[in-house]
């Protein structure tokens, strides 16, 4: 299901920045399966355990991304695009019922 949804997003939107949560796989596995999308750069946070967690951030060549810090819950970055800079935190909040 995720692969199909990513193909739809790529075809209709192809965003400059793509953030994925709960990748649940090694960075090599995620990169191998998403090379077709055409992103030039990436940053990964490995899953906290087998089958749990993992973050992936991808961006195109026209985006300058400086990852300031990252952990299993977020990736904090400075983003520069079209001459404007801003700070963004790509956040994963674990669901807790």
mmCIF file as gemmi writes it, N, C-alpha and C atoms, coordinates in Angstrom:
data_model
loop_
_atom_site.group_PDB
_atom_site.id
_atom_site.type_symbol
_atom_site.label_atom_id
_atom_site.label_alt_id
_atom_site.label_comp_id
_atom_site.label_asym_id
_atom_site.label_entity_id
_atom_site.label_seq_id
_atom_site.pdbx_PDB_ins_code
_atom_site.Cartn_x
_atom_site.Cartn_y
_atom_site.Cartn_z
_atom_site.occupancy
_atom_site.B_iso_or_equiv
_atom_site.pdbx_formal_charge
_atom_site.auth_seq_id
_atom_site.auth_asym_id
_atom_site.pdbx_PDB_model_num
ATOM 1 N N . UNK Axp A 1 ? 0.821 -1.19 0 1 0 ? 1 A 1
ATOM 2 C CA . UNK Axp A 1 ? 0 0 0 1 0 ? 1 A 1
ATOM 3 C C . UNK Axp A 1 ? 0.866 1.257 0 1 0 ? 1 A 1
ATOM 4 N N . UNK Axp A 2 ? 1.914 1.285 0.797 1 0 ? 2 A 1
ATOM 5 C CA . UNK Axp A 2 ? 2.779 2.459 0.862 1 0 ? 2 A 1
ATOM 6 C C . UNK Axp A 2 ? 3.431 2.739 -0.485 1 0 ? 2 A 1
ATOM 7 N N . UNK Axp A 3 ? 3.918 1.706 -1.145 1 0 ? 3 A 1
ATOM 8 C CA . UNK Axp A 3 ? 4.545 1.884 -2.453 1 0 ? 3 A 1
ATOM 9 C C . UNK Axp A 3 ? 3.581 2.473 -3.466 1 0 ? 3 A 1
ATOM 10 N N . UNK Axp A 4 ? 2.353 1.986 -3.461 1 0 ? 4 A 1
ATOM 11 C CA . UNK Axp A 4 ? 1.337 2.5 -4.375 1 0 ? 4 A 1
ATOM 12 C C . UNK Axp A 4 ? 1.044 3.967 -4.078 1 0 ? 4 A 1
ATOM 13 N N . UNK Axp A 5 ? 0.907 4.318 -2.815 1 0 ? 5 A 1
ATOM 14 C CA . UNK Axp A 5 ? 0.625 5.706 -2.439 1 0 ? 5 A 1
ATOM 15 C C . UNK Axp A 5 ? 1.788 6.619 -2.815 1 0 ? 5 A 1
ATOM 16 N N . UNK Axp A 6 ? 3.018 6.173 -2.635 1 0 ? 6 A 1
ATOM 17 C CA . UNK Axp A 6 ? 4.182 6.975 -3.029 1 0 ? 6 A 1
ATOM 18 C C . UNK Axp A 6 ? 4.207 7.204 -4.539 1 0 ? 6 A 1
ATOM 19 N N . UNK Axp A 7 ? 3.817 6.206 -5.322 1 0 ? 7 A 1
ATOM 20 C CA . UNK Axp A 7 ? 3.75 6.388 -6.772 1 0 ? 7 A 1
ATOM 21 C C . UNK Axp A 7 ? 2.712 7.451 -7.146 1 0 ? 7 A 1
ATOM 22 N N . UNK Axp A 8 ? 1.573 7.44 -6.461 1 0 ? 8 A 1
ATOM 23 C CA . UNK Axp A 8 ? 0.546 8.46 -6.703 1 0 ? 8 A 1
ATOM 24 C C . UNK Axp A 8 ? 1.068 9.861 -6.368 1 0 ? 8 A 1
ATOM 25 N N . UNK Axp A 9 ? 1.703 9.993 -5.22 1 0 ? 9 A 1
ATOM 26 C CA . UNK Axp A 9 ? 2.251 11.284 -4.797 1 0 ? 9 A 1
ATOM 27 C C . UNK Axp A 9 ? 3.297 11.76 -5.792 1 0 ? 9 A 1
ATOM 28 N N . UNK Axp A 10 ? 4.165 10.859 -6.215 1 0 ? 10 A 1
ATOM 29 C CA . UNK Axp A 10 ? 5.224 11.223 -7.155 1 0 ? 10 A 1
ATOM 30 C C . UNK Axp A 10 ? 4.629 11.685 -8.485 1 0 ? 10 A 1
ATOM 31 N N . UNK Axp A 11 ? 3.63 10.985 -8.962 1 0 ? 11 A 1
ATOM 32 C CA . UNK Axp A 11 ? 3.021 11.297 -10.255 1 0 ? 11 A 1
ATOM 33 C C . UNK Axp A 11 ? 2.251 12.616 -10.218 1 0 ? 11 A 1
ATOM 34 N N . UNK Axp A 12 ? 1.496 12.849 -9.152 1 0 ? 12 A 1
ATOM 35 C CA . UNK Axp A 12 ? 0.635 14.028 -9.071 1 0 ? 12 A 1
ATOM 36 C C . UNK Axp A 12 ? 1.345 15.265 -8.53 1 0 ? 12 A 1
ATOM 37 N N . UNK Axp A 13 ? 2.243 15.097 -7.576 1 0 ? 13 A 1
ATOM 38 C CA . UNK Axp A 13 ? 2.82 16.241 -6.875 1 0 ? 13 A 1
ATOM 39 C C . UNK Axp A 13 ? 4.338 16.329 -7.034 1 0 ? 13 A 1
ATOM 40 N N . UNK Axp A 14 ? 5.041 15.233 -6.787 1 0 ? 14 A 1
ATOM 41 C CA . UNK Axp A 14 ? 6.501 15.159 -6.702 1 0 ? 14 A 1
ATOM 42 C C . UNK Axp A 14 ? 7.051 16.326 -5.871 1 0 ? 14 A 1
ATOM 43 N N . UNK Axp A 15 ? 6.767 16.312 -4.562 1 0 ? 15 A 1
ATOM 44 C CA . UNK Axp A 15 ? 7.176 17.424 -3.697 1 0 ? 15 A 1
ATOM 45 C C . UNK Axp A 15 ? 8.689 17.59 -3.633 1 0 ? 15 A 1
ATOM 46 N N . UNK Axp A 16 ? 9.134 18.815 -3.369 1 0 ? 16 A 1
ATOM 47 C CA . UNK Axp A 16 ? 10.56 19.101 -3.24 1 0 ? 16 A 1
ATOM 48 C C . UNK Axp A 16 ? 11.166 18.395 -2.038 1 0 ? 16 A 1
ATOM 49 N N . UNK Axp A 17 ? 10.361 18.221 -0.991 1 0 ? 17 A 1
ATOM 50 C CA . UNK Axp A 17 ? 10.799 17.553 0.237 1 0 ? 17 A 1
ATOM 51 C C . UNK Axp A 17 ? 9.801 16.453 0.564 1 0 ? 17 A 1
ATOM 52 N N . UNK Axp A 18 ? 10.317 15.269 0.904 1 0 ? 18 A 1
ATOM 53 C CA . UNK Axp A 18 ? 9.466 14.14 1.279 1 0 ? 18 A 1
ATOM 54 C C . UNK Axp A 18 ? 9.955 13.596 2.62 1 0 ? 18 A 1
ATOM 55 N N . UNK Axp A 19 ? 9.054 13.494 3.589 1 0 ? 19 A 1
ATOM 56 C CA . UNK Axp A 19 ? 9.379 12.975 4.917 1 0 ? 19 A 1
ATOM 57 C C . UNK Axp A 19 ? 8.559 11.719 5.167 1 0 ? 19 A 1
ATOM 58 N N . UNK Axp A 20 ? 9.236 10.631 5.525 1 0 ? 20 A 1
ATOM 59 C CA . UNK Axp A 20 ? 8.577 9.362 5.818 1 0 ? 20 A 1
ATOM 60 C C . UNK Axp A 20 ? 8.829 8.969 7.266 1 0 ? 20 A 1
ATOM 61 N N . UNK Axp A 21 ? 7.786 8.468 7.916 1 0 ? 21 A 1
ATOM 62 C CA . UNK Axp A 21 ? 7.887 8.015 9.311 1 0 ? 21 A 1
ATOM 63 C C . UNK Axp A 21 ? 7.602 6.523 9.367 1 0 ? 21 A 1
ATOM 64 N N . UNK Axp A 22 ? 8.117 5.871 10.398 1 0 ? 22 A 1
ATOM 65 C CA . UNK Axp A 22 ? 7.897 4.437 10.591 1 0 ? 22 A 1
ATOM 66 C C . UNK Axp A 22 ? 8.34 3.638 9.372 1 0 ? 22 A 1
ATOM 67 N N . UNK Axp A 23 ? 9.545 3.914 8.876 1 0 ? 23 A 1
ATOM 68 C CA . UNK Axp A 23 ? 10.054 3.173 7.723 1 0 ? 23 A 1
ATOM 69 C C . UNK Axp A 23 ? 10.305 1.706 8.059 1 0 ? 23 A 1
ATOM 70 N N . UNK Axp A 24 ? 10.638 1.421 9.3 1 0 ? 24 A 1
ATOM 71 C CA . UNK Axp A 24 ? 10.789 0.055 9.826 1 0 ? 24 A 1
ATOM 72 C C . UNK Axp A 24 ? 11.848 -0.784 9.113 1 0 ? 24 A 1
ATOM 73 N N . UNK Axp A 25 ? 12.738 -0.128 8.363 1 0 ? 25 A 1
ATOM 74 C CA . UNK Axp A 25 ? 13.764 -0.847 7.61 1 0 ? 25 A 1
ATOM 75 C C . UNK Axp A 25 ? 15.093 -0.112 7.688 1 0 ? 25 A 1
ATOM 76 N N . UNK Axp A 26 ? 16.142 -0.787 7.273 1 0 ? 26 A 1
ATOM 77 C CA . UNK Axp A 26 ? 17.457 -0.153 7.23 1 0 ? 26 A 1
ATOM 78 C C . UNK Axp A 26 ? 17.462 0.961 6.192 1 0 ? 26 A 1
ATOM 79 N N . UNK Axp A 27 ? 18.406 1.879 6.327 1 0 ? 27 A 1
ATOM 80 C CA . UNK Axp A 27 ? 18.51 2.98 5.364 1 0 ? 27 A 1
ATOM 81 C C . UNK Axp A 27 ? 18.822 2.448 3.969 1 0 ? 27 A 1
ATOM 82 N N . UNK Axp A 28 ? 19.61 1.379 3.867 1 0 ? 28 A 1
ATOM 83 C CA . UNK Axp A 28 ? 19.937 0.789 2.569 1 0 ? 28 A 1
ATOM 84 C C . UNK Axp A 28 ? 18.683 0.253 1.879 1 0 ? 28 A 1
ATOM 85 N N . UNK Axp A 29 ? 17.831 -0.405 2.641 1 0 ? 29 A 1
ATOM 86 C CA . UNK Axp A 29 ? 16.593 -0.956 2.097 1 0 ? 29 A 1
ATOM 87 C C . UNK Axp A 29 ? 15.673 0.162 1.599 1 0 ? 29 A 1
ATOM 88 N N . UNK Axp A 30 ? 15.488 1.205 2.417 1 0 ? 30 A 1
ATOM 89 C CA . UNK Axp A 30 ? 14.623 2.319 2.046 1 0 ? 30 A 1
ATOM 90 C C . UNK Axp A 30 ? 15.165 3.015 0.804 1 0 ? 30 A 1
ATOM 91 N N . UNK Axp A 31 ? 16.464 3.289 0.794 1 0 ? 31 A 1
ATOM 92 C CA . UNK Axp A 31 ? 17.074 3.967 -0.353 1 0 ? 31 A 1
ATOM 93 C C . UNK Axp A 31 ? 16.936 3.132 -1.626 1 0 ? 31 A 1
ATOM 94 N N . UNK Axp A 32 ? 17.18 1.853 -1.532 1 0 ? 32 A 1
ATOM 95 C CA . UNK Axp A 32 ? 17.076 0.967 -2.693 1 0 ? 32 A 1
ATOM 96 C C . UNK Axp A 32 ? 15.659 0.987 -3.265 1 0 ? 32 A 1
ATOM 97 N N . UNK Axp A 33 ? 14.656 1.027 -2.408 1 0 ? 33 A 1
ATOM 98 C CA . UNK Axp A 33 ? 13.272 0.979 -2.871 1 0 ? 33 A 1
ATOM 99 C C . UNK Axp A 33 ? 12.709 2.342 -3.283 1 0 ? 33 A 1
ATOM 100 N N . UNK Axp A 34 ? 13.433 3.422 -2.99 1 0 ? 34 A 1
ATOM 101 C CA . UNK Axp A 34 ? 12.933 4.747 -3.357 1 0 ? 34 A 1
ATOM 102 C C . UNK Axp A 34 ? 13.827 5.484 -4.35 1 0 ? 34 A 1
ATOM 103 N N . UNK Axp A 35 ? 14.846 4.829 -4.871 1 0 ? 35 A 1
ATOM 104 C CA . UNK Axp A 35 ? 15.722 5.463 -5.872 1 0 ? 35 A 1
ATOM 105 C C . UNK Axp A 35 ? 14.937 5.936 -7.092 1 0 ? 35 A 1
ATOM 106 N N . UNK Axp A 36 ? 13.913 5.201 -7.469 1 0 ? 36 A 1
ATOM 107 C CA . UNK Axp A 36 ? 13.111 5.533 -8.648 1 0 ? 36 A 1
ATOM 108 C C . UNK Axp A 36 ? 12.447 6.901 -8.534 1 0 ? 36 A 1
ATOM 109 N N . UNK Axp A 37 ? 12.284 7.415 -7.306 1 0 ? 37 A 1
ATOM 110 C CA . UNK Axp A 37 ? 11.591 8.688 -7.126 1 0 ? 37 A 1
ATOM 111 C C . UNK Axp A 37 ? 12.412 9.88 -7.616 1 0 ? 37 A 1
ATOM 112 N N . UNK Axp A 38 ? 13.733 9.742 -7.673 1 0 ? 38 A 1
ATOM 113 C CA . UNK Axp A 38 ? 14.555 10.8 -8.24 1 0 ? 38 A 1
ATOM 114 C C . UNK Axp A 38 ? 14.998 11.886 -7.284 1 0 ? 38 A 1
ATOM 115 N N . UNK Axp A 39 ? 14.973 11.637 -5.988 1 0 ? 39 A 1
ATOM 116 C CA . UNK Axp A 39 ? 15.485 12.624 -5.038 1 0 ? 39 A 1
ATOM 117 C C . UNK Axp A 39 ? 17.005 12.572 -5.029 1 0 ? 39 A 1
ATOM 118 N N . UNK Axp A 40 ? 17.608 13.754 -4.893 1 0 ? 40 A 1
ATOM 119 C CA . UNK Axp A 40 ? 19.064 13.857 -4.967 1 0 ? 40 A 1
ATOM 120 C C . UNK Axp A 40 ? 19.761 13.637 -3.632 1 0 ? 40 A 1
ATOM 121 N N . UNK Axp A 41 ? 19.088 13.973 -2.536 1 0 ? 41 A 1
ATOM 122 C CA . UNK Axp A 41 ? 19.714 13.891 -1.212 1 0 ? 41 A 1
ATOM 123 C C . UNK Axp A 41 ? 18.754 13.268 -0.211 1 0 ? 41 A 1
ATOM 124 N N . UNK Axp A 42 ? 19.324 12.793 0.895 1 0 ? 42 A 1
ATOM 125 C CA . UNK Axp A 42 ? 18.504 12.138 1.91 1 0 ? 42 A 1
ATOM 126 C C . UNK Axp A 42 ? 19.2 12.157 3.265 1 0 ? 42 A 1
ATOM 127 N N . UNK Axp A 43 ? 18.407 11.919 4.291 1 0 ? 43 A 1
ATOM 128 C CA . UNK Axp A 43 ? 18.915 11.742 5.658 1 0 ? 43 A 1
ATOM 129 C C . UNK Axp A 43 ? 18.028 10.695 6.319 1 0 ? 43 A 1
ATOM 130 N N . UNK Axp A 44 ? 18.643 9.736 6.997 1 0 ? 44 A 1
ATOM 131 C CA . UNK Axp A 44 ? 17.891 8.667 7.646 1 0 ? 44 A 1
ATOM 132 C C . UNK Axp A 44 ? 18.148 8.65 9.147 1 0 ? 44 A 1
ATOM 133 N N . UNK Axp A 45 ? 17.131 8.235 9.889 1 0 ? 45 A 1
ATOM 134 C CA . UNK Axp A 45 ? 17.269 7.868 11.295 1 0 ? 45 A 1
ATOM 135 C C . UNK Axp A 45 ? 16.845 6.412 11.35 1 0 ? 45 A 1
ATOM 136 N N . UNK Axp A 46 ? 17.74 5.569 11.797 1 0 ? 46 A 1
ATOM 137 C CA . UNK Axp A 46 ? 17.476 4.128 11.82 1 0 ? 46 A 1
ATOM 138 C C . UNK Axp A 46 ? 16.346 3.776 12.769 1 0 ? 46 A 1
ATOM 139 N N . UNK Axp A 47 ? 15.627 2.686 12.493 1 0 ? 47 A 1
ATOM 140 C CA . UNK Axp A 47 ? 14.569 2.239 13.398 1 0 ? 47 A 1
ATOM 141 C C . UNK Axp A 47 ? 15.128 1.949 14.79 1 0 ? 47 A 1
ATOM 142 N N . UNK Axp A 48 ? 14.3 2.184 15.802 1 0 ? 48 A 1
ATOM 143 C CA . UNK Axp A 48 ? 14.738 1.956 17.184 1 0 ? 48 A 1
ATOM 144 C C . UNK Axp A 48 ? 14.887 0.475 17.5 1 0 ? 48 A 1
ATOM 145 N N . UNK Axp A 49 ? 14.113 -0.359 16.807 1 0 ? 49 A 1
ATOM 146 C CA . UNK Axp A 49 ? 14.226 -1.809 16.94 1 0 ? 49 A 1
ATOM 147 C C . UNK Axp A 49 ? 13.666 -2.442 15.671 1 0 ? 49 A 1
ATOM 148 N N . UNK Axp A 50 ? 13.801 -3.739 15.547 1 0 ? 50 A 1
ATOM 149 C CA . UNK Axp A 50 ? 13.32 -4.426 14.35 1 0 ? 50 A 1
ATOM 150 C C . UNK Axp A 50 ? 11.816 -4.204 14.183 1 0 ? 50 A 1
ATOM 151 N N . UNK Axp A 51 ? 11.448 -3.639 13.048 1 0 ? 51 A 1
ATOM 152 C CA . UNK Axp A 51 ? 10.038 -3.43 12.749 1 0 ? 51 A 1
ATOM 153 C C . UNK Axp A 51 ? 9.377 -2.267 13.459 1 0 ? 51 A 1
ATOM 154 N N . UNK Axp A 52 ? 10.182 -1.362 14.049 1 0 ? 52 A 1
ATOM 155 C CA . UNK Axp A 52 ? 9.59 -0.227 14.763 1 0 ? 52 A 1
ATOM 156 C C . UNK Axp A 52 ? 10.422 1.032 14.545 1 0 ? 52 A 1
ATOM 157 N N . UNK Axp A 53 ? 9.752 2.11 14.17 1 0 ? 53 A 1
ATOM 158 C CA . UNK Axp A 53 ? 10.422 3.402 14.031 1 0 ? 53 A 1
ATOM 159 C C . UNK Axp A 53 ? 11.112 3.573 12.692 1 0 ? 53 A 1
ATOM 160 N N . UNK Axp A 54 ? 11.972 4.551 12.654 1 0 ? 54 A 1
ATOM 161 C CA . UNK Axp A 54 ? 12.714 4.885 11.45 1 0 ? 54 A 1
ATOM 162 C C . UNK Axp A 54 ? 12.14 6.11 10.763 1 0 ? 54 A 1
ATOM 163 N N . UNK Axp A 55 ? 13.007 7.039 10.405 1 0 ? 55 A 1
ATOM 164 C CA . UNK Axp A 55 ? 12.616 8.258 9.704 1 0 ? 55 A 1
ATOM 165 C C . UNK Axp A 55 ? 13.454 8.403 8.444 1 0 ? 55 A 1
ATOM 166 N N . UNK Axp A 56 ? 12.868 8.985 7.418 1 0 ? 56 A 1
ATOM 167 C CA . UNK Axp A 56 ? 13.595 9.225 6.168 1 0 ? 56 A 1
ATOM 168 C C . UNK Axp A 56 ? 13.175 10.587 5.619 1 0 ? 56 A 1
ATOM 169 N N . UNK Axp A 57 ? 14.162 11.398 5.278 1 0 ? 57 A 1
ATOM 170 C CA . UNK Axp A 57 ? 13.925 12.718 4.712 1 0 ? 57 A 1
ATOM 171 C C . UNK Axp A 57 ? 14.642 12.778 3.368 1 0 ? 57 A 1
ATOM 172 N N . UNK Axp A 58 ? 13.906 13.121 2.319 1 0 ? 58 A 1
ATOM 173 C CA . UNK Axp A 58 ? 14.449 13.222 0.966 1 0 ? 58 A 1
ATOM 174 C C . UNK Axp A 58 ? 14.217 14.635 0.45 1 0 ? 58 A 1
ATOM 175 N N . UNK Axp A 59 ? 15.154 15.149 -0.382 1 0 ? 59 A 1
ATOM 176 C CA . UNK Axp A 59 ? 14.945 16.449 -0.99 1 0 ? 59 A 1
ATOM 177 C C . UNK Axp A 59 ? 15.629 16.537 -2.338 1 0 ? 59 A 1
ATOM 178 N N . UNK Axp A 60 ? 15.077 17.445 -3.17 1 0 ? 60 A 1
ATOM 179 C CA . UNK Axp A 60 ? 15.571 17.64 -4.527 1 0 ? 60 A 1
ATOM 180 C C . UNK Axp A 60 ? 16.803 18.547 -4.531 1 0 ? 60 A 1
ATOM 181 N N . UNK Axp A 61 ? 17.477 18.611 -5.684 1 0 ? 61 A 1
ATOM 182 C CA . UNK Axp A 61 ? 18.717 19.381 -5.811 1 0 ? 61 A 1
ATOM 183 C C . UNK Axp A 61 ? 18.501 20.884 -5.634 1 0 ? 61 A 1
ATOM 184 N N . UNK Axp A 62 ? 17.296 21.383 -5.868 1 0 ? 62 A 1
ATOM 185 C CA . UNK Axp A 62 ? 17.04 22.819 -5.744 1 0 ? 62 A 1
ATOM 186 C C . UNK Axp A 62 ? 16.8 23.259 -4.298 1 0 ? 62 A 1
ATOM 187 N N . UNK Axp A 63 ? 16.832 22.321 -3.369 1 0 ? 63 A 1
ATOM 188 C CA . UNK Axp A 63 ? 16.654 22.603 -1.947 1 0 ? 63 A 1
ATOM 189 C C . UNK Axp A 63 ? 17.996 22.421 -1.244 1 0 ? 63 A 1
ATOM 190 N N . UNK Axp A 64 ? 18.371 23.398 -0.435 1 0 ? 64 A 1
ATOM 191 C CA . UNK Axp A 64 ? 19.561 23.258 0.403 1 0 ? 64 A 1
ATOM 192 C C . UNK Axp A 64 ? 19.083 22.899 1.804 1 0 ? 64 A 1
ATOM 193 N N . UNK Axp A 65 ? 19.482 21.73 2.272 1 0 ? 65 A 1
ATOM 194 C CA . UNK Axp A 65 ? 19.026 21.225 3.563 1 0 ? 65 A 1
ATOM 195 C C . UNK Axp A 65 ? 20.241 20.991 4.457 1 0 ? 65 A 1
ATOM 196 N N . UNK Axp A 66 ? 20.245 21.639 5.611 1 0 ? 66 A 1
ATOM 197 C CA . UNK Axp A 66 ? 21.293 21.41 6.606 1 0 ? 66 A 1
ATOM 198 C C . UNK Axp A 66 ? 20.636 20.746 7.804 1 0 ? 66 A 1
ATOM 199 N N . UNK Axp A 67 ? 20.906 19.461 8.013 1 0 ? 67 A 1
ATOM 200 C CA . UNK Axp A 67 ? 20.341 18.749 9.153 1 0 ? 67 A 1
ATOM 201 C C . UNK Axp A 67 ? 21.111 19.179 10.391 1 0 ? 67 A 1
ATOM 202 N N . UNK Axp A 68 ? 20.399 19.785 11.339 1 0 ? 68 A 1
ATOM 203 C CA . UNK Axp A 68 ? 21.025 20.313 12.555 1 0 ? 68 A 1
ATOM 204 C C . UNK Axp A 68 ? 21.124 19.248 13.634 1 0 ? 68 A 1
ATOM 205 N N . UNK Axp A 69 ? 20.091 18.439 13.76 1 0 ? 69 A 1
ATOM 206 C CA . UNK Axp A 69 ? 20.108 17.318 14.705 1 0 ? 69 A 1
ATOM 207 C C . UNK Axp A 69 ? 18.994 16.356 14.336 1 0 ? 69 A 1
ATOM 208 N N . UNK Axp A 70 ? 19.119 15.138 14.843 1 0 ? 70 A 1
ATOM 209 C CA . UNK Axp A 70 ? 18.076 14.147 14.595 1 0 ? 70 A 1
ATOM 210 C C . UNK Axp A 70 ? 18.138 13.069 15.666 1 0 ? 70 A 1
ATOM 211 N N . UNK Axp A 71 ? 16.992 12.449 15.892 1 0 ? 71 A 1
ATOM 212 C CA . UNK Axp A 71 ? 16.886 11.314 16.802 1 0 ? 71 A 1
ATOM 213 C C . UNK Axp A 71 ? 15.702 10.48 16.332 1 0 ? 71 A 1
ATOM 214 N N . UNK Axp A 72 ? 15.301 9.494 17.095 1 0 ? 72 A 1
ATOM 215 C CA . UNK Axp A 72 ? 14.235 8.603 16.627 1 0 ? 72 A 1
ATOM 216 C C . UNK Axp A 72 ? 12.872 9.285 16.533 1 0 ? 72 A 1
ATOM 217 N N . UNK Axp A 73 ? 12.74 10.525 17.049 1 0 ? 73 A 1
ATOM 218 C CA . UNK Axp A 73 ? 11.454 11.215 17.011 1 0 ? 73 A 1
ATOM 219 C C . UNK Axp A 73 ? 11.41 12.424 16.086 1 0 ? 73 A 1
ATOM 220 N N . UNK Axp A 74 ? 12.553 12.904 15.626 1 0 ? 74 A 1
ATOM 221 C CA . UNK Axp A 74 ? 12.528 14.093 14.766 1 0 ? 74 A 1
ATOM 222 C C . UNK Axp A 74 ? 13.807 14.255 13.955 1 0 ? 74 A 1
ATOM 223 N N . UNK Axp A 75 ? 13.701 15.08 12.929 1 0 ? 75 A 1
ATOM 224 C CA . UNK Axp A 75 ? 14.853 15.573 12.179 1 0 ? 75 A 1
ATOM 225 C C . UNK Axp A 75 ? 14.69 17.096 12.153 1 0 ? 75 A 1
ATOM 226 N N . UNK Axp A 76 ? 15.652 17.806 12.704 1 0 ? 76 A 1
ATOM 227 C CA . UNK Axp A 76 ? 15.62 19.259 12.768 1 0 ? 76 A 1
ATOM 228 C C . UNK Axp A 76 ? 16.571 19.802 11.703 1 0 ? 76 A 1
ATOM 229 N N . UNK Axp A 77 ? 16.097 20.746 10.887 1 0 ? 77 A 1
ATOM 230 C CA . UNK Axp A 77 ? 16.907 21.192 9.749 1 0 ? 77 A 1
ATOM 231 C C . UNK Axp A 77 ? 16.706 22.667 9.436 1 0 ? 77 A 1
ATOM 232 N N . UNK Axp A 78 ? 17.718 23.211 8.758 1 0 ? 78 A 1
ATOM 233 C CA . UNK Axp A 78 ? 17.62 24.541 8.17 1 0 ? 78 A 1
ATOM 234 C C . UNK Axp A 78 ? 17.445 24.309 6.671 1 0 ? 78 A 1
ATOM 235 N N . UNK Axp A 79 ? 16.388 24.898 6.122 1 0 ? 79 A 1
ATOM 236 C CA . UNK Axp A 79 ? 16.038 24.704 4.721 1 0 ? 79 A 1
ATOM 237 C C . UNK Axp A 79 ? 16.197 26.031 3.988 1 0 ? 79 A 1
ATOM 238 N N . UNK Axp A 80 ? 16.855 25.994 2.827 1 0 ? 80 A 1
ATOM 239 C CA . UNK Axp A 80 ? 16.967 27.176 1.978 1 0 ? 80 A 1
ATOM 240 C C . UNK Axp A 80 ? 16.44 26.81 0.596 1 0 ? 80 A 1
ATOM 241 N N . UNK Axp A 81 ? 15.473 27.613 0.135 1 0 ? 81 A 1
ATOM 242 C CA . UNK Axp A 81 ? 14.871 27.4 -1.175 1 0 ? 81 A 1
ATOM 243 C C . UNK Axp A 81 ? 14.518 28.75 -1.775 1 0 ? 81 A 1
ATOM 244 N N . UNK Axp A 82 ? 14.876 28.939 -3.039 1 0 ? 82 A 1
ATOM 245 C CA . UNK Axp A 82 ? 14.579 30.18 -3.753 1 0 ? 82 A 1
ATOM 246 C C . UNK Axp A 82 ? 15.051 31.414 -2.98 1 0 ? 82 A 1
ATOM 247 N N . UNK Axp A 83 ? 16.215 31.305 -2.347 1 0 ? 83 A 1
ATOM 248 C CA . UNK Axp A 83 ? 16.816 32.429 -1.65 1 0 ? 83 A 1
ATOM 249 C C . UNK Axp A 83 ? 16.268 32.713 -0.266 1 0 ? 83 A 1
ATOM 250 N N . UNK Axp A 84 ? 15.304 31.936 0.187 1 0 ? 84 A 1
ATOM 251 C CA . UNK Axp A 84 ? 14.722 32.126 1.521 1 0 ? 84 A 1
ATOM 252 C C . UNK Axp A 84 ? 15.096 30.943 2.408 1 0 ? 84 A 1
ATOM 253 N N . UNK Axp A 85 ? 15.408 31.247 3.669 1 0 ? 85 A 1
ATOM 254 C CA . UNK Axp A 85 ? 15.759 30.205 4.624 1 0 ? 85 A 1
ATOM 255 C C . UNK Axp A 85 ? 14.732 30.142 5.743 1 0 ? 85 A 1
ATOM 256 N N . UNK Axp A 86 ? 14.521 28.941 6.246 1 0 ? 86 A 1
ATOM 257 C CA . UNK Axp A 86 ? 13.653 28.745 7.406 1 0 ? 86 A 1
ATOM 258 C C . UNK Axp A 86 ? 14.083 27.476 8.123 1 0 ? 86 A 1
ATOM 259 N N . UNK Axp A 87 ? 13.643 27.331 9.338 1 0 ? 87 A 1
ATOM 260 C CA . UNK Axp A 87 ? 13.934 26.142 10.121 1 0 ? 87 A 1
ATOM 261 C C . UNK Axp A 87 ? 12.696 25.26 10.154 1 0 ? 87 A 1
ATOM 262 N N . UNK Axp A 88 ? 12.909 23.958 10.044 1 0 ? 88 A 1
ATOM 263 C CA . UNK Axp A 88 ? 11.79 23.02 10.048 1 0 ? 88 A 1
ATOM 264 C C . UNK Axp A 88 ? 12.154 21.793 10.881 1 0 ? 88 A 1
ATOM 265 N N . UNK Axp A 89 ? 11.197 21.336 11.64 1 0 ? 89 A 1
ATOM 266 C CA . UNK Axp A 89 ? 11.371 20.098 12.39 1 0 ? 89 A 1
ATOM 267 C C . UNK Axp A 89 ? 10.381 19.082 11.838 1 0 ? 89 A 1
ATOM 268 N N . UNK Axp A 90 ? 10.912 17.998 11.318 1 0 ? 90 A 1
ATOM 269 C CA . UNK Axp A 90 ? 10.113 16.899 10.782 1 0 ? 90 A 1
ATOM 270 C C . UNK Axp A 90 ? 9.914 15.926 11.938 1 0 ? 90 A 1
ATOM 271 N N . UNK Axp A 91 ? 8.696 15.857 12.43 1 0 ? 91 A 1
ATOM 272 C CA . UNK Axp A 91 ? 8.409 15.239 13.72 1 0 ? 91 A 1
ATOM 273 C C . UNK Axp A 91 ? 7.598 13.961 13.582 1 0 ? 91 A 1
ATOM 274 N N . UNK Axp A 92 ? 7.975 12.971 14.373 1 0 ? 92 A 1
ATOM 275 C CA . UNK Axp A 92 ? 7.172 11.762 14.512 1 0 ? 92 A 1
ATOM 276 C C . UNK Axp A 92 ? 6.759 11.637 15.975 1 0 ? 92 A 1
ATOM 277 N N . UNK Axp A 93 ? 5.466 11.762 16.217 1 0 ? 93 A 1
ATOM 278 C CA . UNK Axp A 93 ? 4.947 11.605 17.558 1 0 ? 93 A 1
ATOM 279 C C . UNK Axp A 93 ? 4.363 10.203 17.713 1 0 ? 93 A 1
ATOM 280 N N . UNK Axp A 94 ? 4.984 9.403 18.525 1 0 ? 94 A 1
ATOM 281 C CA . UNK Axp A 94 ? 4.544 8.029 18.716 1 0 ? 94 A 1
ATOM 282 C C . UNK Axp A 94 ? 3.109 8.001 19.226 1 0 ? 94 A 1
ATOM 283 N N . UNK Axp A 95 ? 2.309 7.165 18.6 1 0 ? 95 A 1
ATOM 284 C CA . UNK Axp A 95 ? 0.915 7.055 19.06 1 0 ? 95 A 1
ATOM 285 C C . UNK Axp A 95 ? 0.881 6.321 20.385 1 0 ? 95 A 1
ATOM 286 N N . UNK Axp A 96 ? 0.102 6.858 21.308 1 0 ? 96 A 1
ATOM 287 C CA . UNK Axp A 96 ? -0.008 6.267 22.646 1 0 ? 96 A 1
ATOM 288 C C . UNK Axp A 96 ? -1.478 6.281 23.029 1 0 ? 96 A 1
ATOM 289 N N . UNK Axp A 97 ? -2.063 5.12 23.053 1 0 ? 97 A 1
ATOM 290 C CA . UNK Axp A 97 ? -3.5 5.047 23.344 1 0 ? 97 A 1
ATOM 291 C C . UNK Axp A 97 ? -3.678 5.078 24.808 1 0 ? 97 A 1
